[in-house]
Amino acid sequence: MAFYRPILEPYSLTYTQYIILLHLWENSSQNVKILGENVKLDSGTLTPVLKRMEKNGYITRTRNPKDERQVMINLTNQALSIKEKLLGDIADCYSNLGLSEQEYVDLLTQMDSLTNKIGGMINDEKII
């Protein structure tokens, strides 16, 4: 999303990586499968994104000692250290639009809902 690009570029983050960080800040350790479900990305899309985040020092990927088939994603100190600054920078963008963060989230939710409804109508050929 172009709206976030100027804020995320100094951190070498993409919007997708930012969304992943948001989920990991809430749940610091997740396996790749659960993370993918939470951010709605399949493993083929998620894995390269996680590799770049690991290369940039934001996460570590390790095998779960209890189940070697699972790859666990953990935040690094670097990811934890940027949280407050990055979230503050994002909040400043909302205020520049004259919206609170909640108003912005509500609008995005409404747009997503509308997009899904239109998509369903197109698939059912009910659209004019």
MOPAC internal coordinates of N, CA, C and O (Angstrom, degrees):
PM7 1SCF
backbone

  N    0.0000 0     0.00 0     0.00 0    0    0    0
  C    1.4473 1     0.00 0     0.00 0    1    0    0
  C    1.5228 1   109.27 1     0.00 0    2    1    0
  O    1.2310 1   121.68 1   -55.28 1    3    2    1
  N    1.3159 1   114.39 1   124.72 1    3    2    1
  C    1.4606 1   120.84 1  -176.42 1    5    3    2
  C    1.5267 1   112.62 1   -61.28 1    6    5    3
  O    1.2310 1   120.32 1   151.59 1    7    6    5
  N    1.3274 1   117.00 1   -28.41 1    7    6    5
  C    1.4561 1   121.85 1  -179.72 1    9    7    6
  C    1.5292 1   111.20 1   -57.10 1   10    9    7
  O    1.2310 1   120.34 1   142.41 1   11   10    9
  N    1.3204 1   116.95 1   -37.59 1   11   10    9
  C    1.4648 1   122.30 1  -175.52 1   13   11   10
  C    1.5305 1   113.69 1   -89.37 1   14   13   11
  O    1.2310 1   120.21 1   161.43 1   15   14   13
  N    1.3193 1   117.21 1   -18.57 1   15   14   13
  C    1.4640 1   121.24 1  -171.48 1   17   15   14
  C    1.5318 1   114.14 1   -51.63 1   18   17   15
  O    1.2310 1   118.96 1   130.30 1   19   18   17
  N    1.3486 1   119.59 1   -49.70 1   19   18   17
  C    1.4754 1   118.41 1  -178.19 1   21   19   18
  C    1.5312 1   113.51 1   -61.73 1   22   21   19
  O    1.2310 1   120.44 1   152.22 1   23   22   21
  N    1.3216 1   116.76 1   -27.78 1   23   22   21
  C    1.4622 1   120.46 1  -179.70 1   25   23   22
  C    1.5203 1   110.78 1   -80.71 1   26   25   23
  O    1.2310 1   120.68 1   141.15 1   27   26   25
  N    1.3233 1   116.30 1   -38.85 1   27   26   25
  C    1.4618 1   120.75 1  -174.13 1   29   27   26
  C    1.5240 1   113.58 1   -81.71 1   30   29   27
  O    1.2310 1   119.94 1   152.49 1   31   30   29
  N    1.3292 1   117.72 1   -27.51 1   31   30   29
  C    1.4712 1   120.49 1  -176.92 1   33   31   30
  C    1.5309 1   113.90 1   -55.66 1   34   33   31
  O    1.2310 1   118.78 1   136.26 1   35   34   33
  N    1.3434 1   119.94 1   -43.74 1   35   34   33
  C    1.4661 1   118.45 1   179.48 1   37   35   34
  C    1.5333 1   113.60 1   -61.19 1   38   37   35
  O    1.2310 1   120.38 1   158.29 1   39   38   37
  N    1.3198 1   116.88 1   -21.71 1   39   38   37
  C    1.4591 1   121.92 1   179.00 1   41   39   38
  C    1.5334 1   111.71 1   -94.71 1   42   41   39
  O    1.2310 1   120.71 1  -179.30 1   43   42   41
  N    1.3289 1   116.24 1     0.70 1   43   42   41
  C    1.4748 1   122.34 1  -175.45 1   45   43   42
  C    1.5265 1   110.99 1    56.40 1   46   45   43
  O    1.2310 1   121.08 1  -137.17 1   47   46   45
  N    1.3318 1   115.54 1    42.83 1   47   46   45
  C    1.4571 1   121.65 1   179.38 1   49   47   46
  C    1.5207 1   110.81 1  -116.72 1   50   49   47
  O    1.2310 1   120.91 1   -34.04 1   51   50   49
  N    1.3122 1   115.87 1   145.96 1   51   50   49
  C    1.4539 1   122.15 1   169.45 1   53   51   50
  C    1.5269 1   107.85 1   -95.57 1   54   53   51
  O    1.2310 1   120.76 1   -10.11 1   55   54   53
  N    1.3209 1   116.16 1   169.89 1   55   54   53
  C    1.4609 1   119.71 1   177.79 1   57   55   54
  C    1.5318 1   110.46 1   -60.44 1   58   57   55
  O    1.2310 1   120.26 1   137.16 1   59   58   57
  N    1.3188 1   117.12 1   -42.84 1   59   58   57
  C    1.4637 1   121.07 1   179.54 1   61   59   58
  C    1.5283 1   110.57 1   -60.54 1   62   61   59
  O    1.2310 1   120.16 1   137.10 1   63   62   61
  N    1.3196 1   117.30 1   -42.90 1   63   62   61
  C    1.4595 1   120.73 1   178.62 1   65   63   62
  C    1.5297 1   110.66 1   -65.09 1   66   65   63
  O    1.2310 1   120.29 1   143.31 1   67   66   65
  N    1.3164 1   117.06 1   -36.69 1   67   66   65
  C    1.4661 1   121.25 1   177.07 1   69   67   66
  C    1.5300 1   110.17 1   -61.98 1   70   69   67
  O    1.2310 1   120.36 1   135.37 1   71   70   69
  N    1.3250 1   116.91 1   -44.63 1   71   70   69
  C    1.4709 1   120.81 1   178.95 1   73   71   70
  C    1.5296 1   110.02 1   -61.83 1   74   73   71
  O    1.2310 1   120.30 1   139.56 1   75   74   73
  N    1.3149 1   117.04 1   -40.44 1   75   74   73
  C    1.4725 1   121.12 1   177.51 1   77   75   74
  C    1.5247 1   109.87 1   -62.20 1   78   77   75
  O    1.2310 1   120.36 1   135.46 1   79   78   77
  N    1.3268 1   116.91 1   -44.54 1   79   78   77
  C    1.4630 1   119.89 1   178.06 1   81   79   78
  C    1.5310 1   111.10 1   -60.03 1   82   81   79
  O    1.2310 1   120.48 1   137.59 1   83   82   81
  N    1.3284 1   116.70 1   -42.41 1   83   82   81
  C    1.4653 1   119.24 1   178.60 1   85   83   82
  C    1.5175 1   111.09 1   -56.56 1   86   85   83
  O    1.2310 1   120.42 1   135.25 1   87   86   85
  N    1.3280 1   116.80 1   -44.75 1   87   86   85
  C    1.4674 1   120.30 1   179.58 1   89   87   86
  C    1.5299 1   111.41 1   -66.54 1   90   89   87
  O    1.2310 1   120.44 1   140.53 1   91   90   89
  N    1.3132 1   116.77 1   -39.47 1   91   90   89
  C    1.4633 1   119.60 1  -179.20 1   93   91   90
  C    1.5258 1   111.80 1   -72.99 1   94   93   91
  O    1.2310 1   119.71 1   148.58 1   95   94   93
  N    1.3162 1   118.15 1   -31.42 1   95   94   93
  C    1.4609 1   119.62 1   175.65 1   97   95   94
  C    1.5267 1   110.08 1   -64.34 1   98   97   95
  O    1.2310 1   120.25 1   149.03 1   99   98   97
  N    1.3241 1   117.13 1   -30.97 1   99   98   97
  C    1.4639 1   121.22 1   178.00 1  101   99   98
  C    1.5341 1   111.66 1   -79.63 1  102  101   99
  O    1.2310 1   120.51 1   143.32 1  103  102  101
  N    1.3232 1   116.62 1   -36.68 1  103  102  101
  C    1.4732 1   123.19 1  -177.41 1  105  103  102
  C    1.5199 1   107.25 1  -134.70 1  106  105  103
  O    1.2310 1   120.06 1   -90.32 1  107  106  105
  N    1.2980 1   117.49 1    89.68 1  107  106  105
  C    1.4621 1   122.79 1  -164.54 1  109  107  106
  C    1.5210 1   116.05 1   -58.62 1  110  109  107
  O    1.2310 1   119.14 1   154.20 1  111  110  109
  N    1.2972 1   119.25 1   -25.80 1  111  110  109
  C    1.4620 1   120.33 1  -179.77 1  113  111  110
  C    1.5237 1   108.35 1  -131.94 1  114  113  111
  O    1.2310 1   121.24 1   -57.77 1  115  114  113
  N    1.3252 1   115.22 1   122.23 1  115  114  113
  C    1.4629 1   120.24 1   179.73 1  117  115  114
  C    1.5094 1   109.02 1  -139.85 1  118  117  115
  O    1.2310 1   120.81 1   -28.34 1  119  118  117
  N    1.3331 1   116.05 1   151.66 1  119  118  117
  C    1.4524 1   116.59 1   172.15 1  121  119  118
  C    1.5214 1   108.37 1   -82.99 1  122  121  119
  O    1.2310 1   120.92 1   -19.92 1  123  122  121
  N    1.3103 1   115.84 1   160.08 1  123  122  121
  C    1.4562 1   121.63 1  -173.71 1  125  123  122
  C    1.5285 1   111.32 1   -58.29 1  126  125  123
  O    1.2310 1   120.21 1   139.80 1  127  126  125
  N    1.3178 1   117.21 1   -40.20 1  127  126  125
  C    1.4594 1   120.44 1  -178.12 1  129  127  126
  C    1.5326 1   111.23 1   -61.60 1  130  129  127
  O    1.2310 1   120.36 1   131.69 1  131  130  129
  N    1.3256 1   116.92 1   -48.31 1  131  130  129
  C    1.4687 1   121.05 1  -179.75 1  133  131  130
  C    1.5258 1   110.45 1   -64.99 1  134  133  131
  O    1.2310 1   120.48 1   136.96 1  135  134  133
  N    1.3269 1   116.68 1   -43.04 1  135  134  133
  C    1.4653 1   120.55 1   178.55 1  137  135  134
  C    1.5216 1   109.75 1   -59.62 1  138  137  135
  O    1.2310 1   120.26 1   134.47 1  139  138  137
  N    1.3266 1   117.11 1   -45.53 1  139  138  137
  C    1.4567 1   121.16 1   178.74 1  141  139  138
  C    1.5200 1   112.47 1   -58.62 1  142  141  139
  O    1.2310 1   120.62 1   137.90 1  143  142  141
  N    1.3253 1   116.42 1   -42.10 1  143  142  141
  C    1.4677 1   120.60 1   177.26 1  145  143  142
  C    1.5246 1   110.66 1   -63.50 1  146  145  143
  O    1.2310 1   120.51 1   139.02 1  147  146  145
  N    1.3251 1   116.63 1   -40.98 1  147  146  145
  C    1.4677 1   120.90 1  -178.40 1  149  147  146
  C    1.5225 1   112.71 1   -67.17 1  150  149  147
  O    1.2310 1   120.27 1   141.78 1  151  150  149
  N    1.3273 1   117.09 1   -38.22 1  151  150  149
  C    1.4704 1   119.96 1  -178.18 1  153  151  150
  C    1.5253 1   111.89 1   -98.49 1  154  153  151
  O    1.2310 1   120.81 1  -177.09 1  155  154  153
  N    1.3342 1   116.05 1     2.91 1  155  154  153
  C    1.4565 1   122.99 1   176.55 1  157  155  154
  C    1.5306 1   113.06 1    59.45 1  158  157  155
  O    1.2310 1   121.59 1  -132.77 1  159  158  157
  N    1.3363 1   114.56 1    47.23 1  159  158  157
  C    1.4627 1   121.46 1   175.36 1  161  159  158
  C    1.5168 1   108.92 1  -127.48 1  162  161  159
  O    1.2310 1   120.50 1   -41.41 1  163  162  161
  N    1.3366 1   116.65 1   138.59 1  163  162  161
  C    1.4657 1   119.09 1   176.43 1  165  163  162
  C    1.5196 1   109.22 1   -78.74 1  166  165  163
  O    1.2310 1   120.64 1   -15.16 1  167  166  165
  N    1.3137 1   116.38 1   164.84 1  167  166  165
  C    1.4721 1   120.44 1  -174.12 1  169  167  166
  C    1.5272 1   112.21 1   -63.55 1  170  169  167
  O    1.2310 1   120.12 1   149.42 1  171  170  169
  N    1.3240 1   117.38 1   -30.58 1  171  170  169
  C    1.4638 1   120.22 1   178.46 1  173  171  170
  C    1.5160 1   112.84 1   -65.60 1  174  173  171
  O    1.2310 1   120.51 1   149.50 1  175  174  173
  N    1.3068 1   116.63 1   -30.50 1  175  174  173
  C    1.4665 1   122.07 1   176.81 1  177  175  174
  C    1.5194 1   110.64 1   -87.19 1  178  177  175
  O    1.2310 1   120.88 1   139.57 1  179  178  177
  N    1.3146 1   115.92 1   -40.43 1  179  178  177
  C    1.4613 1   121.35 1  -174.18 1  181  179  178
  C    1.5338 1   112.78 1   -69.40 1  182  181  179
  O    1.2310 1   120.05 1   138.26 1  183  182  181
  N    1.3184 1   117.51 1   -41.74 1  183  182  181
  C    1.4702 1   120.87 1  -174.51 1  185  183  182
  C    1.5227 1   113.15 1   -56.69 1  186  185  183
  O    1.2310 1   118.55 1   131.27 1  187  186  185
  N    1.3430 1   120.37 1   -48.73 1  187  186  185
  C    1.4729 1   118.52 1   178.63 1  189  187  186
  C    1.5277 1   113.22 1   -63.28 1  190  189  187
  O    1.2310 1   120.65 1   145.71 1  191  190  189
  N    1.3246 1   116.37 1   -34.29 1  191  190  189
  C    1.4723 1   120.14 1   178.05 1  193  191  190
  C    1.5249 1   109.61 1   -64.65 1  194  193  191
  O    1.2310 1   120.64 1   135.47 1  195  194  193
  N    1.3275 1   116.39 1   -44.53 1  195  194  193
  C    1.4649 1   120.47 1   179.25 1  197  195  194
  C    1.5226 1   111.58 1   -65.08 1  198  197  195
  O    1.2310 1   120.18 1   142.67 1  199  198  197
  N    1.3325 1   117.27 1   -37.33 1  199  198  197
  C    1.4719 1   120.12 1   177.56 1  201  199  198
  C    1.5277 1   110.84 1   -61.23 1  202  201  199
  O    1.2310 1   120.34 1   138.59 1  203  202  201
  N    1.3437 1   116.95 1   -41.41 1  203  202  201
  C    1.4679 1   120.06 1   178.67 1  205  203  202
  C    1.5318 1   110.65 1   -67.38 1  206  205  203
  O    1.2310 1   120.63 1   141.17 1  207  206  205
  N    1.3276 1   116.41 1   -38.83 1  207  206  205
  C    1.4666 1   119.41 1   178.39 1  209  207  206
  C    1.5232 1   110.87 1   -65.36 1  210  209  207
  O    1.2310 1   120.49 1   143.15 1  211  210  209
  N    1.3160 1   116.67 1   -36.85 1  211  210  209
  C    1.4606 1   120.07 1   177.74 1  213  211  210
  C    1.5258 1   110.01 1   -67.59 1  214  213  211
  O    1.2310 1   120.68 1   136.94 1  215  214  213
  N    1.3287 1   116.31 1   -43.06 1  215  214  213
  C    1.4721 1   121.05 1   178.79 1  217  215  214
  C    1.5297 1   111.16 1   -60.48 1  218  217  215
  O    1.2310 1   120.70 1   143.89 1  219  218  217
  N    1.3456 1   116.26 1   -36.11 1  219  218  217
  C    1.4625 1   120.98 1  -179.97 1  221  219  218
  C    1.5241 1   113.15 1   -83.91 1  222  221  219
  O    1.2310 1   120.23 1  -179.94 1  223  222  221
  N    1.3339 1   117.16 1     0.06 1  223  222  221
  C    1.4611 1   120.76 1   172.98 1  225  223  222
  C    1.5187 1   116.46 1    87.34 1  226  225  223
  O    1.2310 1   119.74 1  -164.60 1  227  226  225
  N    1.3375 1   118.09 1    15.40 1  227  226  225
  C    1.4587 1   120.39 1  -178.28 1  229  227  226
  C    1.5260 1   114.10 1   -91.70 1  230  229  227
  O    1.2310 1   120.08 1   152.95 1  231  230  229
  N    1.3186 1   117.46 1   -27.05 1  231  230  229
  C    1.4669 1   120.91 1  -178.41 1  233  231  230
  C    1.5194 1   110.32 1  -138.57 1  234  233  231
  O    1.2310 1   121.60 1   -15.32 1  235  234  233
  N    1.3217 1   114.54 1   164.68 1  235  234  233
  C    1.4612 1   121.31 1   166.77 1  237  235  234
  C    1.5206 1   107.15 1  -123.00 1  238  237  235
  O    1.2310 1   121.25 1   -32.14 1  239  238  237
  N    1.3169 1   115.22 1   147.86 1  239  238  237
  C    1.4660 1   121.54 1   176.26 1  241  239  238
  C    1.5156 1   106.97 1  -117.90 1  242  241  239
  O    1.2310 1   120.82 1   -56.20 1  243  242  241
  N    1.3235 1   116.03 1   123.80 1  243  242  241
  C    1.4588 1   120.67 1   179.53 1  245  243  242
  C    1.5229 1   109.32 1  -136.59 1  246  245  243
  O    1.2310 1   121.15 1   -24.78 1  247  246  245
  N    1.3214 1   115.40 1   155.22 1  247  246  245
  C    1.4652 1   120.12 1   175.91 1  249  247  246
  C    1.5201 1   109.25 1   -76.10 1  250  249  247
  O    1.2310 1   121.07 1   -38.76 1  251  250  249
  N    1.3148 1   115.57 1   141.24 1  251  250  249
  C    1.4559 1   121.30 1   176.63 1  253  251  250
  C    1.5299 1   107.74 1   -70.59 1  254  253  251
  O    1.2310 1   119.63 1   -59.14 1  255  254  253
  N    1.3392 1   118.31 1   120.86 1  255  254  253
  C    1.4617 1   119.78 1  -178.28 1  257  255  254
  C    1.5374 1   113.09 1   -62.58 1  258  257  255
  O    1.2310 1   120.38 1   155.87 1  259  258  257
  N    1.3288 1   116.88 1   -24.13 1  259  258  257
  C    1.4640 1   120.06 1   179.45 1  261  259  258
  C    1.5274 1   112.60 1   -83.46 1  262  261  259
  O    1.2310 1   120.72 1   157.78 1  263  262  261
  N    1.3354 1   116.23 1   -22.22 1  263  262  261
  C    1.4628 1   121.43 1   179.45 1  265  263  262
  C    1.5260 1   107.89 1  -151.72 1  266  265  263
  O    1.2310 1   120.69 1   -82.63 1  267  266  265
  N    1.3129 1   116.28 1    97.37 1  267  266  265
  C    1.4646 1   122.71 1  -175.09 1  269  267  266
  C    1.5311 1   113.44 1   -58.49 1  270  269  267
  O    1.2310 1   119.91 1   162.98 1  271  270  269
  N    1.3283 1   117.77 1   -17.02 1  271  270  269
  C    1.4687 1   120.32 1   179.68 1  273  271  270
  C    1.5214 1   111.53 1   -73.90 1  274  273  271
  O    1.2310 1   120.25 1   158.32 1  275  274  273
  N    1.3295 1   117.13 1   -21.68 1  275  274  273
  C    1.4565 1   121.57 1  -177.74 1  277  275  274
  C    1.5184 1   111.62 1   -91.94 1  278  277  275
  O    1.2310 1   121.22 1   -45.19 1  279  278  277
  N    1.3305 1   115.28 1   134.81 1  279  278  277
  C    1.4596 1   121.21 1   173.70 1  281  279  278
  C    1.5173 1   107.12 1  -103.70 1  282  281  279
  O    1.2310 1   121.13 1   -54.76 1  283  282  281
  N    1.3202 1   115.45 1   125.24 1  283  282  281
  C    1.4608 1   121.94 1  -179.32 1  285  283  282
  C    1.5264 1   109.93 1   -96.93 1  286  285  283
  O    1.2310 1   121.14 1   -40.82 1  287  286  285
  N    1.3125 1   115.43 1   139.18 1  287  286  285
  C    1.4603 1   122.18 1   178.53 1  289  287  286
  C    1.5249 1   107.75 1  -109.01 1  290  289  287
  O    1.2310 1   120.94 1   -52.88 1  291  290  289
  N    1.3201 1   115.81 1   127.12 1  291  290  289
  C    1.4643 1   122.00 1   179.67 1  293  291  290
  C    1.5181 1   109.46 1  -129.89 1  294  293  291
  O    1.2310 1   121.04 1   -33.06 1  295  294  293
  N    1.3158 1   115.61 1   146.94 1  295  294  293
  C    1.4563 1   121.34 1   176.63 1  297  295  294
  C    1.5264 1   110.94 1   -77.99 1  298  297  295
  O    1.2310 1   121.22 1   -31.53 1  299  298  297
  N    1.3114 1   115.26 1   148.47 1  299  298  297
  C    1.4637 1   120.76 1   174.12 1  301  299  298
  C    1.5291 1   108.73 1   -94.56 1  302  301  299
  O    1.2310 1   120.99 1    -9.43 1  303  302  301
  N    1.3098 1   115.71 1   170.57 1  303  302  301
  C    1.4649 1   120.22 1   175.35 1  305  303  302
  C    1.5205 1   110.93 1   -60.43 1  306  305  303
  O    1.2310 1   120.52 1   145.31 1  307  306  305
  N    1.3326 1   116.62 1   -34.69 1  307  306  305
  C    1.4635 1   120.84 1   178.10 1  309  307  306
  C    1.5285 1   110.46 1   -59.60 1  310  309  307
  O    1.2310 1   120.03 1   134.35 1  311  310  309
  N    1.3358 1   117.55 1   -45.65 1  311  310  309
  C    1.4658 1   121.61 1   179.63 1  313  311  310
  C    1.5255 1   110.66 1   -63.91 1  314  313  311
  O    1.2310 1   120.57 1   140.16 1  315  314  313
  N    1.3061 1   116.52 1   -39.84 1  315  314  313
  C    1.4656 1   120.19 1   179.48 1  317  315  314
  C    1.5266 1   111.29 1   -68.73 1  318  317  315
  O    1.2310 1   120.58 1   145.68 1  319  318  317
  N    1.3241 1   116.49 1   -34.32 1  319  318  317
  C    1.4650 1   120.25 1  -176.03 1  321  319  318
  C    1.5302 1   113.14 1   -72.48 1  322  321  319
  O    1.2310 1   119.47 1   156.19 1  323  322  321
  N    1.3250 1   118.61 1   -23.81 1  323  322  321
  C    1.4699 1   119.95 1  -178.67 1  325  323  322
  C    1.5284 1   113.02 1   -92.13 1  326  325  323
  O    1.2310 1   120.13 1   171.93 1  327  326  325
  N    1.3125 1   117.35 1    -8.07 1  327  326  325
  C    1.4634 1   121.37 1  -171.63 1  329  327  326
  C    1.5262 1   112.93 1   -53.41 1  330  329  327
  O    1.2310 1   119.56 1   122.25 1  331  330  329
  N    1.3111 1   118.45 1   -57.75 1  331  330  329
  C    1.4667 1   121.34 1  -175.16 1  333  331  330
  C    1.5234 1   112.01 1   -62.56 1  334  333  331
  O    1.2310 1   120.35 1   136.76 1  335  334  333
  N    1.3265 1   116.94 1   -43.24 1  335  334  333
  C    1.4745 1   120.62 1  -179.63 1  337  335  334
  C    1.5226 1   110.73 1   -64.58 1  338  337  335
  O    1.2310 1   120.53 1   132.97 1  339  338  337
  N    1.3169 1   116.60 1   -47.03 1  339  338  337
  C    1.4612 1   120.45 1  -178.50 1  341  339  338
  C    1.5291 1   110.99 1   -63.84 1  342  341  339
  O    1.2310 1   120.20 1   133.84 1  343  342  341
  N    1.3213 1   117.22 1   -46.16 1  343  342  341
  C    1.4638 1   119.46 1   179.25 1  345  343  342
  C    1.5276 1   111.30 1   -63.35 1  346  345  343
  O    1.2310 1   120.23 1   144.87 1  347  346  345
  N    1.3197 1   117.16 1   -35.13 1  347  346  345
  C    1.4715 1   120.98 1   175.49 1  349  347  346
  C    1.5179 1   111.82 1   -65.09 1  350  349  347
  O    1.2310 1   120.59 1   137.88 1  351  350  349
  N    1.3289 1   116.47 1   -42.12 1  351  350  349
  C    1.4720 1   120.69 1   177.61 1  353  351  350
  C    1.5258 1   111.06 1   -62.44 1  354  353  351
  O    1.2310 1   120.54 1   139.54 1  355  354  353
  N    1.3280 1   116.57 1   -40.46 1  355  354  353
  C    1.4657 1   121.24 1   178.61 1  357  355  354
  C    1.5321 1   109.66 1   -65.29 1  358  357  355
  O    1.2310 1   119.98 1   136.72 1  359  358  357
  N    1.3203 1   117.64 1   -43.28 1  359  358  357
  C    1.4663 1   121.51 1   179.82 1  361  359  358
  C    1.5271 1   110.91 1   -61.63 1  362  361  359
  O    1.2310 1   120.07 1   143.80 1  363  362  361
  N    1.3320 1   117.47 1   -36.20 1  363  362  361
  C    1.4631 1   120.71 1   177.09 1  365  363  362
  C    1.5257 1   111.23 1   -61.38 1  366  365  363
  O    1.2310 1   120.29 1   144.60 1  367  366  365
  N    1.3184 1   117.06 1   -35.40 1  367  366  365
  C    1.4696 1   120.83 1   178.97 1  369  367  366
  C    1.5179 1   111.31 1   -65.39 1  370  369  367
  O    1.2310 1   120.42 1   140.23 1  371  370  369
  N    1.3274 1   116.80 1   -39.77 1  371  370  369
  C    1.4645 1   119.70 1   178.34 1  373  371  370
  C    1.5219 1   109.55 1   -61.69 1  374  373  371
  O    1.2310 1   120.48 1   135.64 1  375  374  373
  N    1.3279 1   116.69 1   -44.36 1  375  374  373
  C    1.4580 1   119.34 1  -177.45 1  377  375  374
  C    1.5290 1   110.50 1   -67.35 1  378  377  375
  O    1.2310 1   119.69 1   149.42 1  379  378  377
  N    1.3345 1   118.19 1   -30.58 1  379  378  377
  C    1.4634 1   120.90 1   175.97 1  381  379  378
  C    1.5270 1   111.24 1   -64.33 1  382  381  379
  O    1.2310 1   120.27 1   154.71 1  383  382  381
  N    1.3265 1   117.09 1   -25.29 1  383  382  381
  C    1.4656 1   121.53 1   175.93 1  385  383  382
  C    1.5253 1   111.86 1   -85.04 1  386  385  383
  O    1.2310 1   120.50 1   173.78 1  387  386  385
  N    1.3207 1   116.65 1    -6.22 1  387  386  385
  C    1.4522 1   120.71 1  -176.70 1  389  387  386
  C    1.5201 1   112.31 1    78.88 1  390  389  387
  O    1.2310 1   120.83 1  -156.76 1  391  390  389
  N    1.3417 1   116.02 1    23.24 1  391  390  389
  C    1.4582 1   121.45 1  -178.59 1  393  391  390
  C    1.5185 1   109.78 1  -124.08 1  394  393  391
  O    1.2310 1   121.32 1   -28.01 1  395  394  393
  N    1.3157 1   115.09 1   151.99 1  395  394  393
  C    1.4593 1   118.96 1   168.60 1  397  395  394
  C    1.5242 1   106.89 1   -81.37 1  398  397  395
  O    1.2310 1   120.68 1   -13.70 1  399  398  397
  N    1.3089 1   116.30 1   166.30 1  399  398  397
  C    1.4635 1   119.62 1   177.36 1  401  399  398
  C    1.5306 1   110.13 1   -59.90 1  402  401  399
  O    1.2310 1   120.20 1   139.10 1  403  402  401
  N    1.3186 1   117.23 1   -40.90 1  403  402  401
  C    1.4673 1   120.77 1  -179.37 1  405  403  402
  C    1.5219 1   111.23 1   -64.96 1  406  405  403
  O    1.2310 1   120.22 1   139.60 1  407  406  405
  N    1.3353 1   117.19 1   -40.40 1  407  406  405
  C    1.4669 1   119.56 1   177.30 1  409  407  406
  C    1.5235 1   110.93 1   -62.74 1  410  409  407
  O    1.2310 1   120.73 1   139.40 1  411  410  409
  N    1.3170 1   116.20 1   -40.60 1  411  410  409
  C    1.4710 1   121.02 1   178.10 1  413  411  410
  C    1.5301 1   110.07 1   -63.09 1  414  413  411
  O    1.2310 1   120.25 1   133.26 1  415  414  413
  N    1.3269 1   117.13 1   -46.74 1  415  414  413
  C    1.4669 1   121.51 1   179.71 1  417  415  414
  C    1.5236 1   110.08 1   -62.47 1  418  417  415
  O    1.2310 1   120.13 1   138.23 1  419  418  417
  N    1.3356 1   117.36 1   -41.77 1  419  418  417
  C    1.4609 1   120.94 1   178.68 1  421  419  418
  C    1.5285 1   111.28 1   -61.34 1  422  421  419
  O    1.2310 1   120.51 1   137.41 1  423  422  421
  N    1.3295 1   116.63 1   -42.59 1  423  422  421
  C    1.4661 1   119.80 1   178.33 1  425  423  422
  C    1.5281 1   111.07 1   -63.86 1  426  425  423
  O    1.2310 1   120.23 1   137.10 1  427  426  425
  N    1.3243 1   117.16 1   -42.90 1  427  426  425
  C    1.4627 1   119.90 1   178.11 1  429  427  426
  C    1.5191 1   111.25 1   -61.98 1  430  429  427
  O    1.2310 1   120.47 1   139.78 1  431  430  429
  N    1.3282 1   116.70 1   -40.22 1  431  430  429
  C    1.4648 1   121.34 1   178.68 1  433  431  430
  C    1.5261 1   110.15 1   -62.47 1  434  433  431
  O    1.2310 1   120.55 1   136.44 1  435  434  433
  N    1.3263 1   116.55 1   -43.56 1  435  434  433
  C    1.4587 1   120.35 1   178.86 1  437  435  434
  C    1.5314 1   111.35 1   -64.62 1  438  437  435
  O    1.2310 1   120.62 1   139.66 1  439  438  437
  N    1.3341 1   116.42 1   -40.34 1  439  438  437
  C    1.4691 1   119.45 1   179.00 1  441  439  438
  C    1.5257 1   111.01 1   -66.68 1  442  441  439
  O    1.2310 1   120.10 1   139.78 1  443  442  441
  N    1.3302 1   117.42 1   -40.22 1  443  442  441
  C    1.4643 1   120.72 1   176.97 1  445  443  442
  C    1.5208 1   110.75 1   -61.69 1  446  445  443
  O    1.2310 1   120.67 1   137.77 1  447  446  445
  N    1.3231 1   116.32 1   -42.23 1  447  446  445
  C    1.4522 1   121.00 1   179.47 1  449  447  446
  C    1.5303 1   110.45 1   -62.93 1  450  449  447
  O    1.2310 1   120.63 1   134.58 1  451  450  449
  N    1.3161 1   116.41 1   -45.42 1  451  450  449
  C    1.4639 1   121.11 1   178.48 1  453  451  450
  C    1.5254 1   110.93 1   -62.05 1  454  453  451
  O    1.2310 1   120.50 1   135.96 1  455  454  453
  N    1.3289 1   116.65 1   -44.04 1  455  454  453
  C    1.4635 1   121.00 1   178.80 1  457  455  454
  C    1.5185 1   111.04 1   -60.14 1  458  457  455
  O    1.2310 1   120.26 1   136.40 1  459  458  457
  N    1.3270 1   117.11 1   -43.60 1  459  458  457
  C    1.4691 1   121.06 1   178.38 1  461  459  458
  C    1.5236 1   111.49 1   -63.76 1  462  461  459
  O    1.2310 1   120.44 1   138.90 1  463  462  461
  N    1.3280 1   116.76 1   -41.10 1  463  462  461
  C    1.4654 1   120.31 1   179.18 1  465  463  462
  C    1.5203 1   110.76 1   -65.19 1  466  465  463
  O    1.2310 1   120.46 1   136.25 1  467  466  465
  N    1.3231 1   116.72 1   -43.75 1  467  466  465
  C    1.4653 1   120.25 1   179.17 1  469  467  466
  C    1.5188 1   109.94 1   -64.04 1  470  469  467
  O    1.2310 1   120.73 1   137.32 1  471  470  469
  N    1.3379 1   116.22 1   -42.68 1  471  470  469
  C    1.4627 1   119.98 1   177.83 1  473  471  470
  C    1.5127 1   111.68 1   -59.48 1  474  473  471
  O    1.2310 1   120.20 1   138.15 1  475  474  473
  N    1.3180 1   117.22 1   -41.85 1  475  474  473
  C    1.4605 1   121.44 1   178.11 1  477  475  474
  C    1.5151 1   111.51 1   -65.52 1  478  477  475
  O    1.2310 1   121.03 1   141.68 1  479  478  477
  N    1.3320 1   115.63 1   -38.32 1  479  478  477
  C    1.4672 1   119.25 1   179.63 1  481  479  478
  C    1.5267 1   110.72 1   -67.68 1  482  481  479
  O    1.2310 1   120.66 1   141.37 1  483  482  481
  N    1.3295 1   116.35 1   -38.63 1  483  482  481
  C    1.4602 1   120.00 1   178.78 1  485  483  482
  C    1.5264 1   109.35 1   -65.64 1  486  485  483
  O    1.2310 1   120.35 1   136.56 1  487  486  485
  N    1.3173 1   116.94 1   -43.44 1  487  486  485
  C    1.4771 1   120.46 1   179.98 1  489  487  486
  C    1.5190 1   111.16 1   -65.30 1  490  489  487
  O    1.2310 1   120.30 1   147.24 1  491  490  489
  N    1.3404 1   117.03 1   -32.76 1  491  490  489
  C    1.4647 1   120.64 1   178.74 1  493  491  490
  C    1.5306 1   111.52 1   -90.52 1  494  493  491
  O    1.2310 1   120.45 1  -179.41 1  495  494  493
  N    1.3244 1   116.75 1     0.59 1  495  494  493
  C    1.4687 1   123.90 1  -179.96 1  497  495  494
  C    1.5272 1   112.29 1    57.19 1  498  497  495
  O    1.2310 1   120.70 1  -141.11 1  499  498  497
  N    1.3407 1   116.26 1    38.89 1  499  498  497
  C    1.4502 1   121.11 1   178.10 1  501  499  498
  C    1.5205 1   111.99 1   -99.52 1  502  501  499
  O    1.2310 1   120.29 1   174.73 1  503  502  501
  N    1.3126 1   117.05 1    -5.27 1  503  502  501
  C    1.4518 1   120.10 1  -176.08 1  505  503  502
  C    1.5237 1   110.73 1   -79.36 1  506  505  503
  O    1.2310 1   120.81 1   -33.66 1  507  506  505
  N    1.2969 1   116.06 1   146.34 1  507  506  505
  C    1.4752 1   120.40 1  -177.49 1  509  507  506
  C    1.5090 1   110.14 1   -75.37 1  510  509  507
  O    1.2310 1   120.10 1   180.00 1  511  510  509

